Amino acid sequence: YTNYTVTVSAYNDVGTGPTSDNRIQQTEQAAPTSSPENIIFSSVEARSIKISWDEVLHSRQNGPITGYLLNYTSTTFSDIINIIGGENRSYTLTELIPYTTYNVTVWNWTNK
């Protein structure tokens, strides 16, 4: 998801021809090459916790971020939350079981 400026000019035995006007081309979107960073756990309660994160660096997004997957698991439970919209960078997990350890992973995606 990168912009390139392209110009064309013919070359032969006579020499170089005139240069075309600049044309800007953009590569297609691809999957992000990095996951969200700086995951923060706040508003910790007995049965809930708020999770937030920073967006991926623009150079690693490879297109507009269109959503996130938040996976949380324990030894007896696993769930994946689909968060639509790249601007939505937080989520509150509820109905957690007190004194249980959870593993949390956040992924992001583009249209690819």
Secondary structure, DSSP 4 states (H G I P E B T S, - for coil): --EEEE--EEEETTEEEEEPPPEEEEPPP---SS--EEEEEES--SS-EEEEEEPPPGGGTSS---EEEEEEE-SS-EEEEEEESTT--EEEE-SPPTT---EEEEEEE---
